[in-house]
């Protein structure tokens, strides 16, 4: 039980054939007085000082059951791996 929990979507409504259906929904938690408190996405971003792009990356990794890898400073154009 980490700070982000993933749940399967219970109901898929019929939409147009081109629309992309979400397969997961997420709940965000913070610790207050040794208790987990559910918070909204914006509050979670504010508490951890992270952007929406980071949350999207973590959610994609959470769906694939992968751990985040530190990719800061890694690039391939000069072989700095």
PDB file with SEQRES, HELIX, SHEET and CRYST1 records, atoms N, CA, C and O in Angstrom:
SEQRES   1 A   81  UNK UNK UNK UNK UNK UNK UNK UNK UNK UNK UNK UNK UNK          
SEQRES   2 A   81  UNK UNK UNK UNK UNK UNK UNK UNK UNK UNK UNK UNK UNK          
SEQRES   3 A   81  UNK UNK UNK UNK UNK UNK UNK UNK UNK UNK UNK UNK UNK          
SEQRES   4 A   81  UNK UNK UNK UNK UNK UNK UNK UNK UNK UNK UNK UNK UNK          
SEQRES   5 A   81  UNK UNK UNK UNK UNK UNK UNK UNK UNK UNK UNK UNK UNK          
SEQRES   6 A   81  UNK UNK UNK UNK UNK UNK UNK UNK UNK UNK UNK UNK UNK          
SEQRES   7 A   81  UNK UNK UNK                                                  
HELIX    1 AA1 UNK A   41  UNK A   48  1                                   8    
HELIX    2 AA2 UNK A   52  UNK A   63  1                                  12    
SHEET    1 AA1 3 UNK A   4  UNK A   8  0                                        
SHEET    2 AA1 3 UNK A  24  UNK A  32 -1                                        
SHEET    3 AA1 3 UNK A  35  UNK A  39 -1                                        
CRYST1    1.000    1.000    1.000  90.00  90.00  90.00 P 1           1          
ATOM      1  N   UNK A   1       0.843  -1.187   0.000  1.00  0.00           N  
ATOM      2  CA  UNK A   1       0.000   0.000   0.000  1.00  0.00           C  
ATOM      3  C   UNK A   1       0.882   1.242   0.000  1.00  0.00           C  
ATOM      4  O   UNK A   1       1.354   1.692   1.044  1.00  0.00           O  
ATOM      5  N   UNK A   2       1.085   1.770  -1.166  1.00  0.00           N  
ATOM      6  CA  UNK A   2       1.883   2.966  -1.292  1.00  0.00           C  
ATOM      7  C   UNK A   2       0.995   4.200  -1.319  1.00  0.00           C  
ATOM      8  O   UNK A   2      -0.190   4.127  -0.991  1.00  0.00           O  
ATOM      9  N   UNK A   3       1.556   5.312  -1.703  1.00  0.00           N  
ATOM     10  CA  UNK A   3       0.780   6.545  -1.742  1.00  0.00           C  
ATOM     11  C   UNK A   3      -0.214   6.606  -2.906  1.00  0.00           C  
ATOM     12  O   UNK A   3      -1.124   7.435  -2.899  1.00  0.00           O  
ATOM     13  N   UNK A   4      -0.043   5.728  -3.913  1.00  0.00           N  
ATOM     14  CA  UNK A   4      -0.965   5.687  -5.052  1.00  0.00           C  
ATOM     15  C   UNK A   4      -1.547   4.284  -5.151  1.00  0.00           C  
ATOM     16  O   UNK A   4      -0.807   3.301  -5.188  1.00  0.00           O  
ATOM     17  N   UNK A   5      -2.874   4.193  -5.193  1.00  0.00           N  
ATOM     18  CA  UNK A   5      -3.553   2.910  -5.361  1.00  0.00           C  
ATOM     19  C   UNK A   5      -4.251   2.886  -6.708  1.00  0.00           C  
ATOM     20  O   UNK A   5      -4.869   3.867  -7.120  1.00  0.00           O  
ATOM     21  N   UNK A   6      -4.143   1.738  -7.399  1.00  0.00           N  
ATOM     22  CA  UNK A   6      -4.778   1.560  -8.705  1.00  0.00           C  
ATOM     23  C   UNK A   6      -5.983   0.646  -8.565  1.00  0.00           C  
ATOM     24  O   UNK A   6      -5.942  -0.360  -7.856  1.00  0.00           O  
ATOM     25  N   UNK A   7      -7.068   1.017  -9.259  1.00  0.00           N  
ATOM     26  CA  UNK A   7      -8.285   0.220  -9.276  1.00  0.00           C  
ATOM     27  C   UNK A   7      -8.724   0.023 -10.722  1.00  0.00           C  
ATOM     28  O   UNK A   7      -8.548   0.907 -11.561  1.00  0.00           O  
ATOM     29  N   UNK A   8      -9.293  -1.137 -11.002  1.00  0.00           N  
ATOM     30  CA  UNK A   8      -9.867  -1.369 -12.324  1.00  0.00           C  
ATOM     31  C   UNK A   8     -11.165  -0.577 -12.456  1.00  0.00           C  
ATOM     32  O   UNK A   8     -11.894  -0.400 -11.480  1.00  0.00           O  
ATOM     33  N   UNK A   9     -11.445  -0.107 -13.657  1.00  0.00           N  
ATOM     34  CA  UNK A   9     -12.683   0.607 -13.921  1.00  0.00           C  
ATOM     35  C   UNK A   9     -13.823  -0.407 -13.902  1.00  0.00           C  
ATOM     36  O   UNK A   9     -13.745  -1.441 -14.566  1.00  0.00           O  
ATOM     37  N   UNK A  10     -14.872  -0.118 -13.151  1.00  0.00           N  
ATOM     38  CA  UNK A  10     -15.972  -1.060 -12.998  1.00  0.00           C  
ATOM     39  C   UNK A  10     -16.947  -1.020 -14.170  1.00  0.00           C  
ATOM     40  O   UNK A  10     -17.508  -2.047 -14.554  1.00  0.00           O  
ATOM     41  N   UNK A  11     -17.143   0.150 -14.728  1.00  0.00           N  
ATOM     42  CA  UNK A  11     -18.162   0.272 -15.766  1.00  0.00           C  
ATOM     43  C   UNK A  11     -17.613   1.057 -16.957  1.00  0.00           C  
ATOM     44  O   UNK A  11     -17.107   2.169 -16.809  1.00  0.00           O  
ATOM     45  N   UNK A  12     -17.725   0.463 -18.117  1.00  0.00           N  
ATOM     46  CA  UNK A  12     -17.340   1.143 -19.352  1.00  0.00           C  
ATOM     47  C   UNK A  12     -18.607   1.537 -20.092  1.00  0.00           C  
ATOM     48  O   UNK A  12     -19.417   0.682 -20.449  1.00  0.00           O  
ATOM     49  N   UNK A  13     -18.772   2.802 -20.315  1.00  0.00           N  
ATOM     50  CA  UNK A  13     -19.944   3.279 -21.048  1.00  0.00           C  
ATOM     51  C   UNK A  13     -19.647   3.259 -22.541  1.00  0.00           C  
ATOM     52  O   UNK A  13     -18.513   3.489 -22.961  1.00  0.00           O  
ATOM     53  N   UNK A  14     -20.653   2.988 -23.322  1.00  0.00           N  
ATOM     54  CA  UNK A  14     -20.479   2.929 -24.770  1.00  0.00           C  
ATOM     55  C   UNK A  14     -20.267   4.330 -25.321  1.00  0.00           C  
ATOM     56  O   UNK A  14     -21.104   5.216 -25.146  1.00  0.00           O  
ATOM     57  N   UNK A  15     -19.144   4.514 -25.983  1.00  0.00           N  
ATOM     58  CA  UNK A  15     -18.809   5.785 -26.613  1.00  0.00           C  
ATOM     59  C   UNK A  15     -18.510   5.525 -28.080  1.00  0.00           C  
ATOM     60  O   UNK A  15     -18.699   4.411 -28.570  1.00  0.00           O  
ATOM     61  N   UNK A  16     -18.054   6.527 -28.765  1.00  0.00           N  
ATOM     62  CA  UNK A  16     -17.720   6.332 -30.175  1.00  0.00           C  
ATOM     63  C   UNK A  16     -16.551   5.354 -30.307  1.00  0.00           C  
ATOM     64  O   UNK A  16     -15.811   5.129 -29.349  1.00  0.00           O  
ATOM     65  N   UNK A  17     -16.394   4.786 -31.474  1.00  0.00           N  
ATOM     66  CA  UNK A  17     -15.378   3.755 -31.684  1.00  0.00           C  
ATOM     67  C   UNK A  17     -13.954   4.309 -31.597  1.00  0.00           C  
ATOM     68  O   UNK A  17     -13.027   3.557 -31.299  1.00  0.00           O  
ATOM     69  N   UNK A  18     -13.759   5.612 -31.851  1.00  0.00           N  
ATOM     70  CA  UNK A  18     -12.415   6.188 -31.811  1.00  0.00           C  
ATOM     71  C   UNK A  18     -11.960   6.532 -30.403  1.00  0.00           C  
ATOM     72  O   UNK A  18     -10.762   6.696 -30.168  1.00  0.00           O  
ATOM     73  N   UNK A  19     -12.890   6.646 -29.458  1.00  0.00           N  
ATOM     74  CA  UNK A  19     -12.509   7.096 -28.120  1.00  0.00           C  
ATOM     75  C   UNK A  19     -11.756   6.007 -27.367  1.00  0.00           C  
ATOM     76  O   UNK A  19     -12.019   4.816 -27.537  1.00  0.00           O  
ATOM     77  N   UNK A  20     -10.826   6.433 -26.544  1.00  0.00           N  
ATOM     78  CA  UNK A  20      -9.983   5.525 -25.788  1.00  0.00           C  
ATOM     79  C   UNK A  20     -10.589   5.331 -24.399  1.00  0.00           C  
ATOM     80  O   UNK A  20     -10.862   6.309 -23.703  1.00  0.00           O  
ATOM     81  N   UNK A  21     -10.796   4.109 -24.000  1.00  0.00           N  
ATOM     82  CA  UNK A  21     -11.393   3.807 -22.703  1.00  0.00           C  
ATOM     83  C   UNK A  21     -10.295   3.678 -21.646  1.00  0.00           C  
ATOM     84  O   UNK A  21      -9.258   3.063 -21.893  1.00  0.00           O  
ATOM     85  N   UNK A  22     -10.526   4.252 -20.485  1.00  0.00           N  
ATOM     86  CA  UNK A  22      -9.600   4.091 -19.376  1.00  0.00           C  
ATOM     87  C   UNK A  22      -9.765   2.698 -18.779  1.00  0.00           C  
ATOM     88  O   UNK A  22     -10.884   2.205 -18.635  1.00  0.00           O  
ATOM     89  N   UNK A  23      -8.663   2.077 -18.439  1.00  0.00           N  
ATOM     90  CA  UNK A  23      -8.718   0.756 -17.830  1.00  0.00           C  
ATOM     91  C   UNK A  23      -8.469   0.807 -16.334  1.00  0.00           C  
ATOM     92  O   UNK A  23      -8.732  -0.168 -15.629  1.00  0.00           O  
ATOM     93  N   UNK A  24      -7.963   1.935 -15.839  1.00  0.00           N  
ATOM     94  CA  UNK A  24      -7.630   2.061 -14.425  1.00  0.00           C  
ATOM     95  C   UNK A  24      -8.053   3.415 -13.897  1.00  0.00           C  
ATOM     96  O   UNK A  24      -8.133   4.399 -14.632  1.00  0.00           O  
ATOM     97  N   UNK A  25      -8.322   3.438 -12.589  1.00  0.00           N  
ATOM     98  CA  UNK A  25      -8.509   4.696 -11.890  1.00  0.00           C  
ATOM     99  C   UNK A  25      -7.574   4.688 -10.694  1.00  0.00           C  
ATOM    100  O   UNK A  25      -7.171   3.622 -10.228  1.00  0.00           O  
ATOM    101  N   UNK A  26      -7.228   5.851 -10.198  1.00  0.00           N  
ATOM    102  CA  UNK A  26      -6.223   5.964  -9.154  1.00  0.00           C  
ATOM    103  C   UNK A  26      -6.754   6.777  -7.982  1.00  0.00           C  
ATOM    104  O   UNK A  26      -7.538   7.710  -8.155  1.00  0.00           O  
ATOM    105  N   UNK A  27      -6.304   6.400  -6.770  1.00  0.00           N  
ATOM    106  CA  UNK A  27      -6.582   7.166  -5.564  1.00  0.00           C  
ATOM    107  C   UNK A  27      -5.243   7.517  -4.938  1.00  0.00           C  
ATOM    108  O   UNK A  27      -4.311   6.714  -4.938  1.00  0.00           O  
ATOM    109  N   UNK A  28      -5.163   8.722  -4.409  1.00  0.00           N  
ATOM    110  CA  UNK A  28      -3.921   9.252  -3.867  1.00  0.00           C  
ATOM    111  C   UNK A  28      -4.069   9.427  -2.361  1.00  0.00           C  
ATOM    112  O   UNK A  28      -5.129   9.825  -1.878  1.00  0.00           O  
ATOM    113  N   UNK A  29      -2.991   9.126  -1.614  1.00  0.00           N  
ATOM    114  CA  UNK A  29      -3.038   9.163  -0.162  1.00  0.00           C  
ATOM    115  C   UNK A  29      -1.854   9.947   0.386  1.00  0.00           C  
ATOM    116  O   UNK A  29      -0.790  10.016  -0.229  1.00  0.00           O  
ATOM    117  N   UNK A  30      -2.067  10.535   1.560  1.00  0.00           N  
ATOM    118  CA  UNK A  30      -1.017  11.209   2.304  1.00  0.00           C  
ATOM    119  C   UNK A  30      -1.070  10.684   3.740  1.00  0.00           C  
ATOM    120  O   UNK A  30      -2.087  10.143   4.172  1.00  0.00           O  
ATOM    121  N   UNK A  31       0.026  10.846   4.468  1.00  0.00           N  
ATOM    122  CA  UNK A  31       0.098  10.387   5.849  1.00  0.00           C  
ATOM    123  C   UNK A  31      -0.138  11.574   6.776  1.00  0.00           C  
ATOM    124  O   UNK A  31       0.523  12.607   6.660  1.00  0.00           O  
ATOM    125  N   UNK A  32      -1.086  11.416   7.696  1.00  0.00           N  
ATOM    126  CA  UNK A  32      -1.367  12.448   8.694  1.00  0.00           C  
ATOM    127  C   UNK A  32      -1.574  11.750  10.038  1.00  0.00           C  
ATOM    128  O   UNK A  32      -2.499  10.952  10.192  1.00  0.00           O  
ATOM    129  N   UNK A  33      -0.717  12.051  11.002  1.00  0.00           N  
ATOM    130  CA  UNK A  33      -0.779  11.442  12.338  1.00  0.00           C  
ATOM    131  C   UNK A  33      -0.781   9.919  12.254  1.00  0.00           C  
ATOM    132  O   UNK A  33      -1.590   9.261  12.909  1.00  0.00           O  
ATOM    133  N   UNK A  34       0.111   9.363  11.458  1.00  0.00           N  
ATOM    134  CA  UNK A  34       0.279   7.922  11.271  1.00  0.00           C  
ATOM    135  C   UNK A  34      -0.946   7.255  10.635  1.00  0.00           C  
ATOM    136  O   UNK A  34      -1.084   6.035  10.727  1.00  0.00           O  
ATOM    137  N   UNK A  35      -1.829   8.010  10.000  1.00  0.00           N  
ATOM    138  CA  UNK A  35      -2.993   7.469   9.303  1.00  0.00           C  
ATOM    139  C   UNK A  35      -2.932   7.861   7.831  1.00  0.00           C  
ATOM    140  O   UNK A  35      -2.473   8.949   7.484  1.00  0.00           O  
ATOM    141  N   UNK A  36      -3.399   6.963   6.976  1.00  0.00           N  
ATOM    142  CA  UNK A  36      -3.496   7.274   5.551  1.00  0.00           C  
ATOM    143  C   UNK A  36      -4.770   8.058   5.306  1.00  0.00           C  
ATOM    144  O   UNK A  36      -5.858   7.631   5.692  1.00  0.00           O  
ATOM    145  N   UNK A  37      -4.630   9.203   4.665  1.00  0.00           N  
ATOM    146  CA  UNK A  37      -5.768  10.058   4.346  1.00  0.00           C  
ATOM    147  C   UNK A  37      -5.843  10.186   2.838  1.00  0.00           C  
ATOM    148  O   UNK A  37      -4.843  10.494   2.189  1.00  0.00           O  
ATOM    149  N   UNK A  38      -7.027   9.951   2.271  1.00  0.00           N  
ATOM    150  CA  UNK A  38      -7.201  10.097   0.836  1.00  0.00           C  
ATOM    151  C   UNK A  38      -7.246  11.579   0.486  1.00  0.00           C  
ATOM    152  O   UNK A  38      -7.963  12.355   1.117  1.00  0.00           O  
ATOM    153  N   UNK A  39      -6.476  11.960  -0.524  1.00  0.00           N  
ATOM    154  CA  UNK A  39      -6.432  13.353  -0.976  1.00  0.00           C  
ATOM    155  C   UNK A  39      -6.689  13.385  -2.480  1.00  0.00           C  
ATOM    156  O   UNK A  39      -6.572  12.364  -3.158  1.00  0.00           O  
ATOM    157  N   UNK A  40      -7.035  14.550  -2.989  1.00  0.00           N  
ATOM    158  CA  UNK A  40      -7.244  14.694  -4.425  1.00  0.00           C  
ATOM    159  C   UNK A  40      -5.886  14.764  -5.133  1.00  0.00           C  
ATOM    160  O   UNK A  40      -4.839  14.907  -4.501  1.00  0.00           O  
ATOM    161  N   UNK A  41      -5.939  14.659  -6.439  1.00  0.00           N  
ATOM    162  CA  UNK A  41      -4.720  14.647  -7.251  1.00  0.00           C  
ATOM    163  C   UNK A  41      -3.932  15.944  -7.103  1.00  0.00           C  
ATOM    164  O   UNK A  41      -2.707  15.914  -6.994  1.00  0.00           O  
ATOM    165  N   UNK A  42      -4.622  17.078  -7.099  1.00  0.00           N  
ATOM    166  CA  UNK A  42      -3.937  18.375  -6.982  1.00  0.00           C  
ATOM    167  C   UNK A  42      -3.249  18.520  -5.627  1.00  0.00           C  
ATOM    168  O   UNK A  42      -2.141  19.051  -5.544  1.00  0.00           O  
ATOM    169  N   UNK A  43      -3.903  18.052  -4.571  1.00  0.00           N  
ATOM    170  CA  UNK A  43      -3.292  18.110  -3.241  1.00  0.00           C  
ATOM    171  C   UNK A  43      -2.065  17.208  -3.183  1.00  0.00           C  
ATOM    172  O   UNK A  43      -1.054  17.577  -2.586  1.00  0.00           O  
ATOM    173  N   UNK A  44      -2.142  16.034  -3.794  1.00  0.00           N  
ATOM    174  CA  UNK A  44      -1.017  15.110  -3.833  1.00  0.00           C  
ATOM    175  C   UNK A  44       0.169  15.743  -4.560  1.00  0.00           C  
ATOM    176  O   UNK A  44       1.311  15.632  -4.115  1.00  0.00           O  
ATOM    177  N   UNK A  45      -0.115  16.414  -5.690  1.00  0.00           N  
ATOM    178  CA  UNK A  45       0.946  17.077  -6.436  1.00  0.00           C  
ATOM    179  C   UNK A  45       1.559  18.201  -5.609  1.00  0.00           C  
ATOM    180  O   UNK A  45       2.776  18.382  -5.619  1.00  0.00           O  
ATOM    181  N   UNK A  46       0.740  18.944  -4.904  1.00  0.00           N  
ATOM    182  CA  UNK A  46       1.226  20.052  -4.090  1.00  0.00           C  
ATOM    183  C   UNK A  46       2.045  19.556  -2.898  1.00  0.00           C  
ATOM    184  O   UNK A  46       3.089  20.130  -2.588  1.00  0.00           O  
ATOM    185  N   UNK A  47       1.588  18.509  -2.235  1.00  0.00           N  
ATOM    186  CA  UNK A  47       2.300  17.971  -1.071  1.00  0.00           C  
ATOM    187  C   UNK A  47       3.685  17.453  -1.434  1.00  0.00           C  
ATOM    188  O   UNK A  47       4.634  17.624  -0.669  1.00  0.00           O  
ATOM    189  N   UNK A  48       3.802  16.825  -2.589  1.00  0.00           N  
ATOM    190  CA  UNK A  48       5.074  16.232  -2.994  1.00  0.00           C  
ATOM    191  C   UNK A  48       5.867  17.112  -3.957  1.00  0.00           C  
ATOM    192  O   UNK A  48       6.949  16.724  -4.398  1.00  0.00           O  
ATOM    193  N   UNK A  49       5.345  18.285  -4.286  1.00  0.00           N  
ATOM    194  CA  UNK A  49       6.012  19.236  -5.190  1.00  0.00           C  
ATOM    195  C   UNK A  49       6.415  18.576  -6.502  1.00  0.00           C  
ATOM    196  O   UNK A  49       7.561  18.680  -6.940  1.00  0.00           O  
ATOM    197  N   UNK A  50       5.451  17.894  -7.121  1.00  0.00           N  
ATOM    198  CA  UNK A  50       5.705  17.256  -8.398  1.00  0.00           C  
ATOM    199  C   UNK A  50       4.656  17.733  -9.398  1.00  0.00           C  
ATOM    200  O   UNK A  50       3.606  18.249  -9.016  1.00  0.00           O  
ATOM    201  N   UNK A  51       4.957  17.554 -10.679  1.00  0.00           N  
ATOM    202  CA  UNK A  51       4.059  18.030 -11.724  1.00  0.00           C  
ATOM    203  C   UNK A  51       3.113  16.924 -12.177  1.00  0.00           C  
ATOM    204  O   UNK A  51       3.258  15.765 -11.790  1.00  0.00           O  
ATOM    205  N   UNK A  52       2.159  17.298 -12.991  1.00  0.00           N  
ATOM    206  CA  UNK A  52       1.202  16.346 -13.542  1.00  0.00           C  
ATOM    207  C   UNK A  52       1.906  15.318 -14.424  1.00  0.00           C  
ATOM    208  O   UNK A  52       1.483  14.163 -14.481  1.00  0.00           O  
ATOM    209  N   UNK A  53       2.965  15.719 -15.105  1.00  0.00           N  
ATOM    210  CA  UNK A  53       3.720  14.816 -15.967  1.00  0.00           C  
ATOM    211  C   UNK A  53       4.342  13.676 -15.156  1.00  0.00           C  
ATOM    212  O   UNK A  53       4.372  12.534 -15.615  1.00  0.00           O  
ATOM    213  N   UNK A  54       4.830  13.978 -13.970  1.00  0.00           N  
ATOM    214  CA  UNK A  54       5.420  12.952 -13.102  1.00  0.00           C  
ATOM    215  C   UNK A  54       4.343  11.974 -12.644  1.00  0.00           C  
ATOM    216  O   UNK A  54       4.574  10.766 -12.602  1.00  0.00           O  
ATOM    217  N   UNK A  55       3.159  12.501 -12.298  1.00  0.00           N  
ATOM    218  CA  UNK A  55       2.048  11.639 -11.868  1.00  0.00           C  
ATOM    219  C   UNK A  55       1.644  10.709 -13.008  1.00  0.00           C  
ATOM    220  O   UNK A  55       1.403   9.523 -12.779  1.00  0.00           O  
ATOM    221  N   UNK A  56       1.566  11.228 -14.230  1.00  0.00           N  
ATOM    222  CA  UNK A  56       1.201  10.397 -15.371  1.00  0.00           C  
ATOM    223  C   UNK A  56       2.229   9.291 -15.585  1.00  0.00           C  
ATOM    224  O   UNK A  56       1.866   8.153 -15.877  1.00  0.00           O  
ATOM    225  N   UNK A  57       3.503   9.619 -15.441  1.00  0.00           N  
ATOM    226  CA  UNK A  57       4.562   8.624 -15.595  1.00  0.00           C  
ATOM    227  C   UNK A  57       4.449   7.548 -14.513  1.00  0.00           C  
ATOM    228  O   UNK A  57       4.573   6.360 -14.809  1.00  0.00           O  
ATOM    229  N   UNK A  58       4.219   7.951 -13.270  1.00  0.00           N  
ATOM    230  CA  UNK A  58       4.076   6.982 -12.182  1.00  0.00           C  
ATOM    231  C   UNK A  58       2.857   6.094 -12.379  1.00  0.00           C  
ATOM    232  O   UNK A  58       2.903   4.899 -12.087  1.00  0.00           O  
ATOM    233  N   UNK A  59       1.765   6.674 -12.874  1.00  0.00           N  
ATOM    234  CA  UNK A  59       0.562   5.880 -13.113  1.00  0.00           C  
ATOM    235  C   UNK A  59       0.784   4.841 -14.215  1.00  0.00           C  
ATOM    236  O   UNK A  59       0.324   3.705 -14.097  1.00  0.00           O  
ATOM    237  N   UNK A  60       1.490   5.226 -15.287  1.00  0.00           N  
ATOM    238  CA  UNK A  60       1.793   4.272 -16.359  1.00  0.00           C  
ATOM    239  C   UNK A  60       2.662   3.130 -15.838  1.00  0.00           C  
ATOM    240  O   UNK A  60       2.442   1.969 -16.184  1.00  0.00           O  
ATOM    241  N   UNK A  61       3.647   3.461 -15.010  1.00  0.00           N  
ATOM    242  CA  UNK A  61       4.505   2.430 -14.439  1.00  0.00           C  
ATOM    243  C   UNK A  61       3.723   1.546 -13.477  1.00  0.00           C  
ATOM    244  O   UNK A  61       3.962   0.341 -13.405  1.00  0.00           O  
ATOM    245  N   UNK A  62       2.790   2.140 -12.739  1.00  0.00           N  
ATOM    246  CA  UNK A  62       1.976   1.389 -11.784  1.00  0.00           C  
ATOM    247  C   UNK A  62       1.109   0.360 -12.514  1.00  0.00           C  
ATOM    248  O   UNK A  62       0.926  -0.757 -12.028  1.00  0.00           O  
ATOM    249  N   UNK A  63       0.579   0.734 -13.673  1.00  0.00           N  
ATOM    250  CA  UNK A  63      -0.234  -0.195 -14.468  1.00  0.00           C  
ATOM    251  C   UNK A  63       0.605  -1.378 -14.935  1.00  0.00           C  
ATOM    252  O   UNK A  63       0.121  -2.510 -14.954  1.00  0.00           O  
ATOM    253  N   UNK A  64       1.868  -1.127 -15.314  1.00  0.00           N  
ATOM    254  CA  UNK A  64       2.750  -2.185 -15.811  1.00  0.00           C  
ATOM    255  C   UNK A  64       3.458  -2.945 -14.690  1.00  0.00           C  
ATOM    256  O   UNK A  64       4.229  -3.862 -14.973  1.00  0.00           O  
ATOM    257  N   UNK A  65       3.216  -2.588 -13.417  1.00  0.00           N  
ATOM    258  CA  UNK A  65       3.887  -3.185 -12.251  1.00  0.00           C  
ATOM    259  C   UNK A  65       5.403  -3.045 -12.339  1.00  0.00           C  
ATOM    260  O   UNK A  65       6.134  -3.997 -12.066  1.00  0.00           O  
ATOM    261  N   UNK A  66       5.874  -1.863 -12.719  1.00  0.00           N  
ATOM    262  CA  UNK A  66       7.298  -1.586 -12.795  1.00  0.00           C  
ATOM    263  C   UNK A  66       7.654  -0.528 -11.760  1.00  0.00           C  
ATOM    264  O   UNK A  66       6.802   0.258 -11.347  1.00  0.00           O  
ATOM    265  N   UNK A  67       8.904  -0.512 -11.346  1.00  0.00           N  
ATOM    266  CA  UNK A  67       9.394   0.503 -10.429  1.00  0.00           C  
ATOM    267  C   UNK A  67       9.978   1.662 -11.227  1.00  0.00           C  
ATOM    268  O   UNK A  67      10.553   1.447 -12.295  1.00  0.00           O  
ATOM    269  N   UNK A  68       9.839   2.890 -10.724  1.00  0.00           N  
ATOM    270  CA  UNK A  68      10.424   4.022 -11.442  1.00  0.00           C  
ATOM    271  C   UNK A  68      11.951   3.995 -11.354  1.00  0.00           C  
ATOM    272  O   UNK A  68      12.523   3.698 -10.304  1.00  0.00           O  
ATOM    273  N   UNK A  69      12.589   4.307 -12.464  1.00  0.00           N  
ATOM    274  CA  UNK A  69      14.042   4.376 -12.535  1.00  0.00           C  
ATOM    275  C   UNK A  69      14.427   5.842 -12.657  1.00  0.00           C  
ATOM    276  O   UNK A  69      13.783   6.609 -13.372  1.00  0.00           O  
ATOM    277  N   UNK A  70      15.486   6.221 -11.948  1.00  0.00           N  
ATOM    278  CA  UNK A  70      15.944   7.603 -12.001  1.00  0.00           C  
ATOM    279  C   UNK A  70      16.546   7.867 -13.378  1.00  0.00           C  
ATOM    280  O   UNK A  70      17.583   7.303 -13.726  1.00  0.00           O  
ATOM    281  N   UNK A  71      15.891   8.731 -14.162  1.00  0.00           N  
ATOM    282  CA  UNK A  71      16.358   9.003 -15.523  1.00  0.00           C  
ATOM    283  C   UNK A  71      16.939  10.406 -15.667  1.00  0.00           C  
ATOM    284  O   UNK A  71      17.133  10.893 -16.780  1.00  0.00           O  
ATOM    285  N   UNK A  72      17.215  11.051 -14.535  1.00  0.00           N  
ATOM    286  CA  UNK A  72      17.774  12.400 -14.609  1.00  0.00           C  
ATOM    287  C   UNK A  72      19.196  12.347 -15.145  1.00  0.00           C  
ATOM    288  O   UNK A  72      20.011  11.555 -14.672  1.00  0.00           O  
ATOM    289  N   UNK A  73      19.495  13.179 -16.123  1.00  0.00           N  
ATOM    290  CA  UNK A  73      20.830  13.274 -16.675  1.00  0.00           C  
ATOM    291  C   UNK A  73      21.202  12.171 -17.646  1.00  0.00           C  
ATOM    292  O   UNK A  73      22.337  12.123 -18.120  1.00  0.00           O  
ATOM    293  N   UNK A  74      20.278  11.297 -17.945  1.00  0.00           N  
ATOM    294  CA  UNK A  74      20.564  10.201 -18.860  1.00  0.00           C  
ATOM    295  C   UNK A  74      20.110  10.586 -20.262  1.00  0.00           C  
ATOM    296  O   UNK A  74      18.950  10.946 -20.468  1.00  0.00           O  
ATOM    297  N   UNK A  75      21.008  10.512 -21.204  1.00  0.00           N  
ATOM    298  CA  UNK A  75      20.675  10.783 -22.595  1.00  0.00           C  
ATOM    299  C   UNK A  75      21.606   9.973 -23.464  1.00  0.00           C  
ATOM    300  O   UNK A  75      22.654   9.513 -23.012  1.00  0.00           O  
ATOM    301  N   UNK A  76      21.226   9.803 -24.701  1.00  0.00           N  
ATOM    302  CA  UNK A  76      21.987   8.931 -25.595  1.00  0.00           C  
ATOM    303  C   UNK A  76      22.811   9.693 -26.619  1.00  0.00           C  
ATOM    304  O   UNK A  76      23.606   9.080 -27.332  1.00  0.00           O  
ATOM    305  N   UNK A  77      22.651  10.993 -26.717  1.00  0.00           N  
ATOM    306  CA  UNK A  77      23.332  11.700 -27.797  1.00  0.00           C  
ATOM    307  C   UNK A  77      24.835  11.857 -27.547  1.00  0.00           C  
ATOM    308  O   UNK A  77      25.577  12.097 -28.499  1.00  0.00           O  
ATOM    309  N   UNK A  78      25.315  11.729 -26.292  1.00  0.00           N  
ATOM    310  CA  UNK A  78      26.738  11.806 -26.034  1.00  0.00           C  
ATOM    311  C   UNK A  78      27.241  10.598 -25.239  1.00  0.00           C  
ATOM    312  O   UNK A  78      28.367  10.606 -24.743  1.00  0.00           O  
ATOM    313  N   UNK A  79      26.419   9.578 -25.120  1.00  0.00           N  
ATOM    314  CA  UNK A  79      26.859   8.371 -24.455  1.00  0.00           C  
ATOM    315  C   UNK A  79      27.133   8.529 -22.960  1.00  0.00           C  
ATOM    316  O   UNK A  79      28.103   7.966 -22.453  1.00  0.00           O  
ATOM    317  N   UNK A  80      26.319   9.266 -22.266  1.00  0.00           N  
ATOM    318  CA  UNK A  80      26.515   9.529 -20.839  1.00  0.00           C  
ATOM    319  C   UNK A  80      25.743   8.517 -19.996  1.00  0.00           C  
ATOM    320  O   UNK A  80      25.153   8.882 -18.979  1.00  0.00           O  
ATOM    321  N   UNK A  81      25.741   7.270 -20.403  1.00  0.00           N  
ATOM    322  CA  UNK A  81      25.001   6.242 -19.668  1.00  0.00           C  
ATOM    323  C   UNK A  81      25.972   5.582 -18.757  1.00  0.00           C  
ATOM    324  O   UNK A  81      25.602   4.670 -18.018  1.00  0.00           O  
TER     325      UNK A  81                                                      
END                                                                             
